[in-house]
Amino acid sequence: MTNKYNRVYNFSAGPAVLPVEVLEIARDEMLNYHNSGMSVMEMSHRSKVYDDIIKTAEHDLRDLLDIPDNYKVLFLQGGAHLQFSMVPINLLKNGVADYIVTGQWAKKAYNEALKYGKINKVASSEDKCFSYIPDCSNLEISPEADYVYICENNTIYGTKFHTLPNTKGKDLVSDMSSCFLSEPVDVSKYGLIFAGAQKNVGPAGVQIVIIREDLIREDLPQWCPEMLKYKIHADNNSLYNTPPTYGIYICSLVFKWLKKIGGLEAMKEYNEKKAKLLYDYLDSSKLFKGTVEKSSRSLMNIPFVTGSSELDKKFIEEAKNKGLTQLKGHRTVGGMRASVYNAMPIEGVCALVEFMEEFEKENI
Ligand SMILES: *Cc1c(COP(=O)(O)O)cnc(C)c1O
């Protein structure tokens, strides 16, 4: 590829592509951050310099998402997986929760929650290999439910909730890992949002949690480890123990980048443009086809197949030689998947579609 750094177009589902501008700033600030004489990696998380970094990160995130004042922003660790446990441990009061299972991540969260209470699967799309989002306008929500749980964008299957479920007044908990900051969100519609950084906002190791204050409880079971209490992290502004300092710094650069390009409205427009290029081609192709019901399509993760595993394999191999990498579908689905997160430039999607057209001509 003829670009300055010989970078490929990286369609990985995560850890995933980051904006070049962000990586350049990180490079330039690597050895001596803002005249501190050291790298962000080397400084105390209790220093004034670092305090500015984490406070600015939170401030910019609040700006981007217009987060109401009665919500806390936490920078944690343990990935989305730890939230599969922390959510039920902290939010179950009546001991009942309703889960909507639209993919492997929601299923994992559901299975984990089963350890802590009476957990109901109120809807699922497993009957059709999670290729759609079920109608959630009138589910049998348990009167006792402490919350309703969704995985908003299903990274593996490429589906997204375009309408939030009717929770009948219950608090909504959303795993937004793979669509976080891809478009504006009305935070007030949620009780809790969590997102792993490595899909759309930064490096692996940072977990962002946005939680309404009244859901932060003190009266947790005696056995609950301190590190698994939202309250401990909220009371200490995410500095109860050493946070993933460098990862949070990179996230803060991504937040600045998002603000610079015009915020989440502008980001959404760009993401729609990119996804449309690929979906339009898939809808017209005689070789490739998308695997997801149209009304459930994700802007971020776009799976597709040729119908022949031989051809899929050949495509992935040849695409790689053209600098279009990480296009292999998830091992449970097969085929291909193009993840087109915020930082994927439109040129990358154009290059992919061009190559698909070429491949189609030669292989049909
Ligand atoms: C990647 C992903 C996860 C798992 O994240 P980990 O950081 O590996 O725990 C969970 N949910 C969604 C939606 C994801 O995309």
The ligand as a Tripos MOL2 file, in Angstrom:
@<TRIPOS>MOLECULE
LIG
   15    15     1     0     0
SMALL
NO_CHARGES

@<TRIPOS>ATOM
      1 C1        -15.7350   -7.8380   22.3290 C.3       1 LIG1
      2 C2        -17.0040   -7.8050   23.0350 C.ar      1 LIG1
      3 C3        -17.1480   -8.3440   24.3230 C.ar      1 LIG1
      4 C4        -16.0080   -9.0100   25.0500 C.3       1 LIG1
      5 O1        -15.0560   -8.0620   25.4590 O.3       1 LIG1
      6 P1        -13.8260   -8.4600   26.3970 P.3       1 LIG1
      7 O2        -13.0850   -7.1770   26.5440 O.co2     1 LIG1
      8 O3        -13.0420   -9.5160   25.6900 O.co2     1 LIG1
      9 O4        -14.3770   -8.9340   27.6900 O.co2     1 LIG1
     10 C5        -18.3880   -8.2480   24.9280 C.ar      1 LIG1
     11 N1        -19.4380   -7.6530   24.3200 N.ar      1 LIG1
     12 C6        -19.3260   -7.1330   23.0800 C.ar      1 LIG1
     13 C7        -20.5120   -6.4970   22.4390 C.3       1 LIG1
     14 C8        -18.1210   -7.1930   22.4050 C.ar      1 LIG1
     15 O5        -18.0170   -6.6810   21.1660 O.3       1 LIG1
@<TRIPOS>BOND
     1     1     2 1
     2     2     3 ar
     3     2    14 ar
     4     3     4 1
     5     3    10 ar
     6     4     5 1
     7     5     6 1
     8     6     7 2
     9     6     8 1
    10     6     9 1
    11    10    11 ar
    12    11    12 ar
    13    12    13 1
    14    12    14 ar
    15    14    15 1
@<TRIPOS>SUBSTRUCTURE
     1 LIG1         1 GROUP 0 **** ****
